[in-house]
Amino acid sequence: MQDALEQLVSGRADSTAEWAGSAYYAALQIVIDHNGSDMSTLASYRSPITVFTTLDDQLSTAGVAADLLPSQYIFSGPPSEIAFRIPRPLEGSPEIGCWPMQQAGPAIKAYREVLDRIDPDLRYELKELIGALDGWYSEWADGEGSFWWAEDTSVFFSVVG
């Protein structure tokens, strides 16, 4: 883990060790957490990928645009601005996702519009996601013009299983 963190900070992720992806993702999460991140827990799931891909199916069927479906950002991997490839964890955990904050507003609106049309067993999860996105988005949108505000702000997700 320490080696992975040192390598990321020096601008590389070139280990070929079998579990290097897990170490790099865990190290990247440390960097994210210590650089302007407001940490909060969305929820705990036995199988996050199952919950969010099932939610994707429900949302898509209800008419939500593909670019707003949750699994595409929750499991997107490291930000594209990182100029080098970071190997993915073999077992899919930990996982990192990021999404431009500007997308959160349209997603919140779309999710609210279809909330009553998705499977009742998934409504709680969708309400939790709406609440989290709305909190982050509202704070960001209300802060426009503040010293800390940036147009290119991203929401980061850490999925640990």
GULUMKOL-55070 format. One line per 2 residues: number of its first residue (from 1); their letters; for each residue x, y, z of N, C-alpha, C. Coordinates in pm, whole numbers. Atoms other than C-alpha are relative to their C-alpha. Layout:
REM GULUMKOL-55070
NUM = A = X:Y:Z:X:Y:Z:X:Y:Z ~ ...
END
This chain:
REM GULUMKOL-55070
1 = MQ = 82:-119:0:0:0:0:88:126:0 ~ -88:-117:-4:277:245:90:71:19:-134
3 = DA = -64:-10:132:457:164:-236:-97:54:-104 ~ 101:-46:96:134:217:-431:-24:150:15
5 = LE = 21:-143:-24:79:556:-268:119:82:-50 ~ -120:-71:47:438:664:-336:6:4:-153
7 = QL = -1:4:146:409:554:-700:-104:95:-58 ~ 104:-91:52:80:739:-755:41:145:13
9 = VS = -42:-138:-23:219:1057:-604:113:38:-96 ~ -109:-30:94:523:1027:-833:-45:-11:-146
11 = GR = 54:-2:136:295:988:-1136:12:-130:-76 ~ -7:129:70:305:619:-1212:-76:-106:78
13 = AD = 66:115:-61:128:291:-1142:41:-121:-83 ~ -56:100:91:350:32:-1303:31:-136:61
15 = ST = -23:130:-61:355:-260:-1062:-76:-106:-77 ~ 66:112:66:272:-594:-1221:-42:-107:101
17 = AE = 41:96:-104:200:-765:-889:-149:-31:-13 ~ 138:48:19:-122:-966:-884:-105:90:65
19 = WA = 96:-80:-74:-298:-746:-626:32:151:-5 ~ -39:-141:9:-146:-413:-734:-121:91:-21
21 = GS = 118:-83:26:-481:-281:-860:-73:37:128 ~ 66:-28:-128:-634:-312:-513:80:102:80
23 = AY = -84:-94:-75:-338:-131:-356:-6:140:-63 ~ 7:-131:66:-347:147:-618:-134:69:25
25 = YA = 132:-60:-23:-722:201:-579:-14:46:145 ~ 5:-40:-140:-693:206:-199:86:124:24
27 = AL = -89:-116:-13:-402:451:-224:-63:124:-65 ~ 66:-112:66:-592:670:-470:-114:54:87
29 = QI = 108:-46:-87:-886:681:-230:56:83:115 ~ -64:-81:-105:-649:810:40:30:140:-53
31 = VI = -30:-130:61:-537:1088:-194:-129:81:-16 ~ 128:-69:18:-899:1175:-278:-53:49:134
33 = DH = 55:-34:-132:-1006:1170:87:72:117:66 ~ -78:-104:-67:-729:1408:189:20:126:-85
35 = NG = -12:-117:86:-772:1662:-90:-137:58:-33 ~ 126:-70:22:-1100:1844:-45:-122:-87:-5
37 = SD = 114:90:7:-1327:1546:-9:-84:9:127 ~ 93:12:-112:-1635:1552:212:-48:-144:1
39 = MS = 33:142:-1:-1673:1191:312:-135:-22:67 ~ 125:45:-60:-2011:1038:378:-28:-140:-53
41 = TL = 33:135:41:-2151:688:357:-139:1:-62 ~ 129:8:68:-2428:635:105:-81:-116:57
43 = AS = 71:118:-49:-2519:283:215:98:-116:7 ~ -78:124:-4:-2391:-68:280:-81:-109:-70
45 = YR = 66:105:77:-2475:-349:39:89:-123:-4 ~ -75:125:16:-2374:-712:16:65:-5:-138
47 = SP = -50:-1:137:-2333:-673:-360:-37:132:-66 ~ 32:-131:58:-2319:-307:-467:-22:-4:-151
49 = IT = 15:5:147:-2277:-394:-836:-137:-54:-38 ~ 132:55:28:-2596:-601:-828:-109:103:26
51 = VF = 99:-103:-33:-2795:-325:-657:-5:107:-108 ~ 1:-114:92:-2684:-53:-895:-25:-40:-145
53 = TT = 35:40:137:-2706:-252:-1219:-150:-32:-9 ~ 145:23:-2:-3058:-362:-1119:-74:134:1
55 = LD = 58:-134:-1:-3139:1:-1041:12:64:-138 ~ -17:-49:139:-2996:96:-1383:-111:-54:-90
57 = DQ = 102:62:85:-3234:-151:-1549:-137:62:26 ~ 128:-59:-36:-3532:-11:-1360:-11:145:-49
59 = LS = 0:-140:42:-3439:351:-1429:-8:12:-152 ~ 2:-2:147:-3374:282:-1797:-139:-33:-53
61 = TA = 135:39:40:-3710:108:-1834:-100:113:25 ~ 89:-113:-34:-3874:410:-1668:29:124:-83
63 = GV = -25:-111:90:-3714:642:-1925:118:90:34 ~ -118:-81:-34:-3398:777:-1757:107:-22:-106
65 = AA = -104:6:104:-3125:857:-2012:119:-83:48 ~ -113:89:-32:-2831:615:-2025:116:72:68
67 = DL = -113:-71:-60:-2578:885:-1933:-26:45:143 ~ 32:-35:-139:-2756:937:-1600:-15:-123:90
69 = LP = 16:122:-80:-2768:573:-1485:114:-14:100 ~ -99:-5:-108:-2586:526:-1153:124:-87:-18
71 = SQ = -119:86:3:-2356:232:-1224:109:55:-92 ~ -101:-54:91:-2185:419:-1508:89:103:66
73 = YI = -88:-92:-71:-2051:676:-1262:51:-57:131 ~ -46:56:-128:-2034:482:-935:116:-96:-21
75 = FS = -106:97:30:-1810:219:-1098:86:42:-118 ~ -69:-49:120:-1639:440:-1357:151:-14:4
77 = GP = -145:5:-13:-1286:402:-1223:56:137:30 ~ -65:-127:-32:-1033:675:-1159:-34:109:-102
79 = PS = 31:-109:92:-1083:1018:-1313:88:-4:-126 ~ -73:2:127:-980:1051:-1677:116:99:-3
81 = EI = -108:-99:-5:-757:1344:-1584:133:-59:46 ~ -125:65:-39:-501:1101:-1440:67:-47:-129
83 = AF = -67:17:130:-246:1082:-1719:63:-138:-21 ~ -57:134:16:-143:720:-1662:-104:-103:41
85 = RI = 95:107:-28:-326:389:-1644:24:-55:140 ~ -6:63:-131:-406:251:-1301:-71:-135:-13
87 = PR = 64:132:13:-470:-126:-1299:-121:-13:93 ~ 121:23:-80:-816:-227:-1175:24:-114:99
89 = PL = -8:111:-95:-853:-449:-868:-55:-129:-63 ~ 44:127:56:-890:-817:-957:-141:-38:42
91 = EG = 130:40:-53:-1194:-872:-739:-104:111:-7 ~ 94:-110:9:-1359:-536:-815:-17:79:128
93 = SP = 7:-75:-124:-1295:-401:-468:140:27:50 ~ 93:-114:-1:-1215:-142:-379:-25:52:-141
95 = EI = 36:-61:128:-1381:46:-663:-10:150:21 ~ 8:-146:-4:-1368:416:-741:-84:45:-118
97 = GC = 77:-61:107:-1609:621:-941:7:151:13 ~ 7:-146:-5:-1623:986:-1033:-94:49:-109
99 = WP = 102:-53:89:-1874:1206:-1206:0:150:10 ~ 6:-146:-7:-1887:1574:-1301:-123:46:78
101 = MQ = 109:-50:-83:-2100:1762:-1049:-116:54:-84 ~ 106:-55:86:-2291:1928:-1337:-105:-105:-38
103 = QA = 92:107:37:-2449:1589:-1417:-96:-35:113 ~ 83:38:-115:-2591:1548:-1066:-137:66:-5
105 = GP = 129:-69:7:-2865:1809:-1116:-98:-69:-92 ~ 92:71:89:-3017:1642:-1423:-35:-140:50
107 = AI = 28:133:-52:-2985:1301:-1256:-103:5:112 ~ 95:-15:-111:-3167:1415:-942:-140:21:-55
109 = KA = 132:-30:61:-3451:1555:-1153:-58:-125:-66 ~ 47:120:69:-3475:1240:-1366:-41:-110:98
111 = YR = 31:104:-99:-3466:1007:-1065:-130:31:73 ~ 123:-38:-71:-3738:1201:-884:-124:-21:-89
113 = EV = 114:14:92:-3960:1194:-1193:-46:-144:-15 ~ 37:140:23:-3954:813:-1212:-7:-82:129
115 = LD = -7:73:-127:-3932:721:-843:-119:-93:22 ~ 119:84:-22:-4289:589:-831:-19:-107:-106
117 = RI = 13:99:107:-4235:379:-1146:104:-111:8 ~ -97:109:-12:-3949:162:-1024:-47:-98:107
119 = DP = 35:106:-95:-3972:-158:-822:3:55:143 ~ 4:-50:-138:-4079:-74:-466:119:-47:85
121 = DL = -115:52:-75:-3790:-289:-338:127:82:-23 ~ -118:-82:30:-3542:-41:-494:-22:148:30
123 = RY = 29:-141:-25:-3711:285:-398:83:59:113 ~ -82:-50:-111:-3524:316:-70:140:34:-50
125 = EL = -134:-25:52:-3189:286:-249:3:124:-89 ~ 5:-117:87:-3293:541:-508:-19:128:81
127 = KE = 18:-118:-85:-3414:782:-240:130:38:70 ~ -128:-28:-64:-3081:749:-61:97:64:-99
129 = LI = -87:-56:102:-2893:818:-385:-43:143:-34 ~ 51:-134:28:-3116:1117:-463:41:95:112
131 = GA = -34:-85:-114:-3060:1255:-113:147:36:4 ~ -145:-27:0:-2682:1219:-133:39:94:-113
133 = LD = -32:-86:114:-2656:1368:-481:-54:141:20 ~ 61:-131:-20:-2894:1650:-389:77:82:102
135 = GW = -78:-72:-100:-2692:1740:-80:129:56:-60 ~ -127:-45:60:-2364:1756:-272:-24:106:-107
137 = YS = 28:-91:109:-2516:1927:-575:-48:136:51 ~ 53:-125:-54:-2707:2188:-372:110:84:61
139 = EW = -111:-74:-60:-2398:2282:-174:89:60:-108 ~ -83:-48:110:-2198:2312:-496:-69:114:-75
141 = AD = 72:-103:77:-2466:2510:-683:-16:128:82 ~ 16:-118:-86:-2527:2743:-386:132:73:22
143 = GE = -131:-59:-26:-2154:2805:-352:61:72:-119 ~ -58:-66:117:-2104:2945:-702:39:143:34
145 = GS = -54:-131:-31:-1889:3254:-672:86:1:124 ~ -85:9:-120:-1728:3142:-347:144:-32:-39
147 = FW = -142:24:28:-1351:3110:-324:29:-146:-31 ~ -27:143:16:-1372:2729:-317:-70:-60:-122
149 = WA = 83:55:107:-1619:2686:-607:80:-21:-127 ~ -62:27:130:-1503:2528:-931:-103:-65:-92
151 = ED = 96:54:97:-1704:2452:-1243:24:-148:-25 ~ -34:138:34:-1520:2125:-1298:7:-92:122
153 = TS = 4:84:-119:-1592:1979:-953:-57:-136:-34 ~ 50:136:21:-1648:1604:-943:-48:-58:133
155 = VF = 44:81:-112:-1831:1370:-710:78:-131:-12 ~ -74:125:-1:-1619:1070:-611:-74:-104:82
157 = FS = 62:112:-69:-1751:732:-506:107:-103:32 ~ -88:108:-41:-1563:468:-313:-88:-116:40
159 = VV = 78:119:-29:-1709:121:-311:97:-104:55 ~ -87:97:-65:-1548:-116:-67:-82:-120:39
161 = G = 77:121:-31:-1661:-474:-37:80:-101:75
END
